[in-house]
Amino acid sequence: SIEDNNICAIPEESHDTLESFFESIWNLYPIKKGKGTVSKTKKQVLQRIGFDEIKRCIDRYVTEMTENKTDKQFWKHGSTFFNSGYVDYLDKNYCTEDNQTPSVVEAEEEVMDLWGED
């Protein structure tokens, strides 16, 4: 068959691993709409980020929506979240008031040091 002769064919085992990874994160997300519109390429990106960080992204998003009392009809569909919505909730991009406070305090202390004030 053509597939047998194709050196670039992805082993079925890899496909199962990618699909099982995506299935595991999809099951964590509360609004399960648009699953079929998440491309294989995007699933690979998500897999490279890793289960733990994607889970934190979902938890952060759900916490934010809950704390803001956002009606679930206005939450992102799963497809929107996994195609691009997760980016703001990645460890490197996510900011809370708690983790911003030290940098503000440090900046103020630095200014005080420059002016020689205690």
Protein Blocks (a to p, Z undefined) as FASTA:
>chain_A
ZZlmmmklccfklmmmmmmmmmmmmmmpmblghklmpcfklmmmmmmnopklmmmmmmmm
mmmmmmnopafklpccfklmmmmmmmmmgmklpccfklmmmmmmmmmmmmmmmnopZZ
